[in-house]
Amino acid sequence: MSLPGQFSDPRVITLFGLLAVSTAAWLALGLRARVRDRRDRARTPLERVWHPQESIPLTPAEEHAFGQVVSRLSPGSAGRLR
């Protein structure tokens, strides 16, 4: 069964085929780049932000409480938060 009218021209069929293949390749490469970018961003450590309270010395109890919070926020063995 052939296509009707102008769509039966092999050049039109080739054009649509090339368009479909190039669109699929463009989408695949874009998705791979997005996943790679997201993966690289997840591996880099967070930027350190200065806080005004850093200039004030902490008491030992405050340092201990801060250490407890930080240890809970650090990634566990599976890369998840504890």
Phi and psi in degrees as a GROMACS rama.xvg file:
@    title "Ramachandran Plot"
@    xaxis  label "Phi"
@    yaxis  label "Psi"
@TYPE xy
-97.6265  159.866  SER-2
-77.4145  148.103  LEU-3
-77.2845  148.411  PRO-4
58.4153  -131.689  GLY-5
-68.7422  -18.2775  GLN-6
-76.8994  -9.61917  PHE-7
-81.448  -10.1814  SER-8
-68.032  127.708  ASP-9
-60.3139  -28.649  PRO-10
-67.425  -36.1859  ARG-11
-69.5082  -42.5121  VAL-12
-62.5198  -42.1049  ILE-13
-63.8874  -41.5245  THR-14
-61.3664  -47.1209  LEU-15
-64.4447  -37.0703  PHE-16
-64.1155  -46.006  GLY-17
-63.9591  -38.285  LEU-18
-63.5507  -43.0686  LEU-19
-65.0487  -43.4034  ALA-20
-67.179  -43.1606  VAL-21
-67.5327  -35.7592  SER-22
-65.6106  -42.4308  THR-23
-64.3372  -42.0209  ALA-24
-65.4249  -42.3781  ALA-25
-62.0512  -43.1547  TRP-26
-65.2852  -43.2693  LEU-27
-63.6891  -44.5054  ALA-28
-66.8229  -37.6338  LEU-29
-65.3324  -40.9277  GLY-30
-67.9222  -39.5079  LEU-31
-63.54  -41.1124  ARG-32
-65.4397  -38.8811  ALA-33
-65.033  -42.2239  ARG-34
-66.2246  -42.3389  VAL-35
-63.3425  -41.8159  ARG-36
-64.2771  -42.7515  ASP-37
-64.9392  -39.1376  ARG-38
-66.9475  -41.3892  ARG-39
-66.3728  -38.9874  ASP-40
-64.9089  -33.5648  ARG-41
-72.1141  -27.0316  ALA-42
-80.3455  -27.0349  ARG-43
-77.6723  141.363  THR-44
-69.4851  156.348  PRO-45
-68.6273  149.911  LEU-46
-68.922  141.248  GLU-47
-81.1618  128.854  ARG-48
-109.631  128.584  VAL-49
-76.0711  138.117  TRP-50
-118.239  141.552  HIS-51
-58.0277  -28.4422  PRO-52
-74.5546  -7.46173  GLN-53
-67.9737  -23.1311  GLU-54
-78.5983  -11.5824  SER-55
-98.1561  126.259  ILE-56
-65.6262  139.908  PRO-57
-89.7118  152.102  LEU-58
-77.5994  161.067  THR-59
-57.5587  -35.4892  PRO-60
-66.94  -39.6537  ALA-61
-66.8428  -40.7193  GLU-62
-62.4401  -39.9764  GLU-63
-64.426  -43.6614  HIS-64
-63.5588  -40.3126  ALA-65
-64.7858  -40.9321  PHE-66
-62.5596  -36.2068  GLY-67
-64.2958  -42.7936  GLN-68
-65.2071  -45.0346  VAL-69
-64.1356  -38.8283  VAL-70
-66.3124  -30.8807  SER-71
-74.3437  -29.302  ARG-72
-86.4918  -11.1091  LEU-73
-75.9617  145.102  SER-74
-65.2536  142.617  PRO-75
-83.5943  -162.312  GLY-76
-67.0989  -31.578  SER-77
-94.5025  10.5856  ALA-78
80.6376  8.07036  GLY-79
-101.303  159.343  ARG-80
-72.8504  147.287  LEU-81
